[in-house]
Amino acid sequence: MHRYRSHKCGALRESNIGETIRLSGWVHRVRDHGGVLFIDLRDHYGLTQCVVDPDSPAFALAEKLRSEFVVRMDGKARRRPEGTDNDELPTGKVEVYVTEIEVLGPAGDLPLPVFGDQEYPEDIRLKYRFLDLRREKLHQNIMTRVEIIKSMRRRMEGQGFFEFNTPILTASSPEGARDFLVPSRIHPGKFYALPQAPQQYKQLLMMSGFDRYFQIAPCFRDEDPRADRLPGEFYQLDVEMSFVTQEDVFAAMEPVITGVFEEFAKGKPVSKNWRRIPFAEALRKYGSDKPDLRNPIEMQDVSEHFRGSGFKVFARMLEDPKNQVWAIPAPGGGSRAFCDRMNSWAQGEGQPGLGYIMWREGGEGAGPLANNIGPERTAAIRAQIGTKEGDAAFFVAGDPDKFWKFSGLARNKVGEELNLTDKERFELAWIVDFPMYEYNEDDKKVDFSHNPFSMPQGGLEALKGQDPLTIKAFQYDITCNGYEIASGGIRNHVPEAMVKAFEIAGYGEQEVVDRFGGMYRAFQYGAPPHGGMAAGVDRIVMLLCGTTNLREISLFPMNQQAQDLLMNAPSAATPKQLMELSLRVIPPVKKD
């Protein structure tokens, strides 16, 4: 017999009854039933109930076992007594009568419980992550992640893509975030950058003639942490294709992402034939460039009904042509209590309040706004937005460029509060026609709004003759349930157009050459039209595991302060290390 096990802890079935069994694993829990010890033994593969009674030679040692001891147990498989089956376990009809126990790894007092998956402070969980990872739900999530990545690889290969690995030590990239820098010992005073994304390399692969690339790529960005963004590093399903239009990218990737979701959705519906929503429409209807389409509410511009009305606040605003009034319908929200609650919520978000109209029996409008604008205008609003008796509508006014984000939050809040958002589905969509540029208020200049390497719609002619802020790009996102899960574009492969695009954003040709010299050089020697995207592996796994925290689907994540509590990183370098790198640490300036 094998030194440690004849079977894994999830393997035993009724067909094994009568066999001599050897199991090894962790003591999950010990139960004492009238002097008979029931020990649940756990390994990666499952759990087996082991029984030790006072007649067993192993009983004296069994009494000393505690949770998370690693042990070997020998015994005989037998049928569980009638009425004690556990249908939730694959091994639930069998137990092992134990005759011999060997302690392979004793365990001290646990800083957090493994059994039960109860809530526990995150700092303790991350410091003792090796214990945390033994907990059933987290262990399950990590294995689901493994299977999702396997599925992605299989589906990408099925679409004719080849997996390539790109460098980790590279040059700084213009992905919009802060780089992690790595000092060079061989070249004192110079630094590598960890890749924010393999963007330039995957484009260079297209110029090298490889045609279809993918990679489960690690990406590194020195960004402030958030629950839906891991600090430091994350993974992308990175994709690039040659000789393709936007439609070709959609046709290749939509079945891959849909297929992954369907495979791991646990029966929840997954949208087919994804909607394509222009960026401007997404902002106007949903107040978000990553709308949660499980929420059926669509906002509408109702400015005309308030123009010159008795509600002076809105009427005065509308004298400025850039201002608008948007309505957020609230089906079933026509109670004073709900409307007041929404108003208080808006004030908590830093707004003066949230105007509303309620529709009573007979279709009569109620509330301060209705009283001020009169029944005709109230009825016209109702007709436009399709509200009925018992419904309400909330109103946001001002410059849409400034209020669209708040209106989106209000839409989400109404959907949540009124249970309009269907939580039992995955609603995917393409967001298209992103603006090429945006106005940077801080720097008072035009800047890229998305990926700087994207092809503008209209090409070089648009760059030369069009107001930059009106140029749309062949850029697109995939959204799911209120999250952006992928982003991509058709690339600008024309050297002159690339220089012009960067020039509009304030970069001279020499700066383009200095920063992106490899790619710029490659453009001079026959660059194919190409495009692609990158999907966030971590976010996809997070959605499919039904959590909103990326730390629940990652093996060894950092905390919210970007610290690895398990390995104690970041940590100070030794004087010898600094000397070898020709570096000196400057103490941070103390803030008053």
HUTATA-V16373 format. One record per residue. N is the residue number from 0. RES is the residue in one small letter. NEAR is the number of other ideal C-beta (glycine too) atoms within 10 Angstrom. Layout:
BEGIN
n=[N N]
res=[RES RES]
near=[NEAR NEAR]
END
This chain:
BEGIN
n=[0 1 2 3 4 5 6 7 8 9 10 11 12 13 14 15 16 17 18 19 20 21 22 23 24 25 26 27 28 29 30 31 32 33 34 35 36 37 38 39 40 41 42 43 44 45 46 47 48 49 50 51 52 53 54 55 56 57 58 59 60 61 62 63 64 65 66 67 68 69 70 71 72 73 74 75 76 77 78 79 80 81 82 83 84 85 86 87 88 89 90 91 92 93 94 95 96 97 98 99 100 101 102 103 104 105 106 107 108 109 110 111 112 113 114 115 116 117 118 119 120 121 122 123 124 125 126 127 128 129 130 131 132 133 134 135 136 137 138 139 140 141 142 143 144 145 146 147 148 149 150 151 152 153 154 155 156 157 158 159 160 161 162 163 164 165 166 167 168 169 170 171 172 173 174 175 176 177 178 179 180 181 182 183 184 185 186 187 188 189 190 191 192 193 194 195 196 197 198 199 200 201 202 203 204 205 206 207 208 209 210 211 212 213 214 215 216 217 218 219 220 221 222 223 224 225 226 227 228 229 230 231 232 233 234 235 236 237 238 239 240 241 242 243 244 245 246 247 248 249 250 251 252 253 254 255 256 257 258 259 260 261 262 263 264 265 266 267 268 269 270 271 272 273 274 275 276 277 278 279 280 281 282 283 284 285 286 287 288 289 290 291 292 293 294 295 296 297 298 299 300 301 302 303 304 305 306 307 308 309 310 311 312 313 314 315 316 317 318 319 320 321 322 323 324 325 326 327 328 329 330 331 332 333 334 335 336 337 338 339 340 341 342 343 344 345 346 347 348 349 350 351 352 353 354 355 356 357 358 359 360 361 362 363 364 365 366 367 368 369 370 371 372 373 374 375 376 377 378 379 380 381 382 383 384 385 386 387 388 389 390 391 392 393 394 395 396 397 398 399 400 401 402 403 404 405 406 407 408 409 410 411 412 413 414 415 416 417 418 419 420 421 422 423 424 425 426 427 428 429 430 431 432 433 434 435 436 437 438 439 440 441 442 443 444 445 446 447 448 449 450 451 452 453 454 455 456 457 458 459 460 461 462 463 464 465 466 467 468 469 470 471 472 473 474 475 476 477 478 479 480 481 482 483 484 485 486 487 488 489 490 491 492 493 494 495 496 497 498 499 500 501 502 503 504 505 506 507 508 509 510 511 512 513 514 515 516 517 518 519 520 521 522 523 524 525 526 527 528 529 530 531 532 533 534 535 536 537 538 539 540 541 542 543 544 545 546 547 548 549 550 551 552 553 554 555 556 557 558 559 560 561 562 563 564 565 566 567 568 569 570 571 572 573 574 575 576 577 578 579 580 581 582 583 584 585 586 587 588 589 590 591]
res=[m h r y r s h k c g a l r e s n i g e t i r l s g w v h r v r d h g g v l f i d l r d h y g l t q c v v d p d s p a f a l a e k l r s e f v v r m d g k a r r r p e g t d n d e l p t g k v e v y v t e i e v l g p a g d l p l p v f g d q e y p e d i r l k y r f l d l r r e k l h q n i m t r v e i i k s m r r r m e g q g f f e f n t p i l t a s s p e g a r d f l v p s r i h p g k f y a l p q a p q q y k q l l m m s g f d r y f q i a p c f r d e d p r a d r l p g e f y q l d v e m s f v t q e d v f a a m e p v i t g v f e e f a k g k p v s k n w r r i p f a e a l r k y g s d k p d l r n p i e m q d v s e h f r g s g f k v f a r m l e d p k n q v w a i p a p g g g s r a f c d r m n s w a q g e g q p g l g y i m w r e g g e g a g p l a n n i g p e r t a a i r a q i g t k e g d a a f f v a g d p d k f w k f s g l a r n k v g e e l n l t d k e r f e l a w i v d f p m y e y n e d d k k v d f s h n p f s m p q g g l e a l k g q d p l t i k a f q y d i t c n g y e i a s g g i r n h v p e a m v k a f e i a g y g e q e v v d r f g g m y r a f q y g a p p h g g m a a g v d r i v m l l c g t t n l r e i s l f p m n q q a q d l l m n a p s a a t p k q l m e l s l r v i p p v k k d]
near=[9 8 7 12 18 16 20 16 25 16 18 25 13 11 9 18 15 10 13 13 24 18 25 21 26 21 23 20 17 17 10 9 9 5 8 14 20 16 23 19 26 22 18 12 14 16 21 29 21 25 19 26 16 11 9 19 11 22 17 11 16 21 12 10 21 13 16 21 19 16 23 17 26 18 21 15 22 16 13 17 9 6 5 12 13 14 7 7 15 16 25 17 16 23 24 28 16 26 16 13 24 14 14 13 10 12 16 7 7 13 12 15 14 22 16 9 13 8 6 16 9 15 13 14 21 19 18 18 20 9 18 21 15 18 19 14 12 21 16 12 21 16 11 16 22 11 14 21 17 10 16 20 16 13 20 22 12 11 15 10 21 13 12 18 10 19 11 14 11 18 15 16 21 18 16 14 15 13 20 16 13 14 17 14 10 5 10 11 9 10 15 18 17 21 25 21 23 26 25 22 23 24 25 19 21 25 19 13 9 15 17 19 26 25 24 15 23 17 23 18 21 14 16 11 18 10 13 16 14 24 21 19 15 21 22 22 26 26 25 29 26 20 11 21 13 19 8 13 23 19 12 19 24 16 15 21 22 18 16 23 22 15 15 20 15 8 6 15 13 19 16 10 7 19 13 14 21 14 20 14 15 24 21 18 19 24 24 20 19 19 26 21 25 18 20 11 22 17 24 17 14 21 16 15 24 25 14 11 17 13 22 9 13 24 17 11 19 20 9 10 6 11 17 22 25 24 26 26 24 28 18 15 24 24 13 12 8 18 22 12 14 22 17 11 17 21 12 8 11 7 15 9 12 23 23 26 27 23 23 13 8 6 14 14 23 17 19 11 24 22 14 18 22 13 12 9 23 23 16 14 26 23 11 16 19 12 23 12 13 14 19 26 32 26 22 23 22 19 12 19 11 10 18 22 13 17 25 24 16 26 28 19 19 26 21 13 16 17 9 18 21 16 10 10 14 19 20 20 18 21 24 19 18 24 18 31 24 15 13 14 7 6 9 7 12 17 16 22 20 21 22 23 22 23 25 25 17 15 15 17 10 21 23 12 9 15 9 18 12 10 19 20 27 22 27 25 22 24 26 25 19 21 16 17 22 22 20 26 23 24 24 29 22 17 17 13 19 24 20 18 27 22 14 18 17 13 18 11 14 8 13 19 12 11 16 24 11 13 21 18 13 19 19 8 7 9 20 14 16 22 27 24 24 23 22 24 23 21 22 26 25 25 22 23 19 13 16 11 13 21 23 18 24 21 9 14 23 21 16 14 10 15 18 18 19 15 11 9 11 11 9 8 14 9 9 8 12 14 11 13 16 13 14 7 9 6 5 6 6 5 4 3]
END
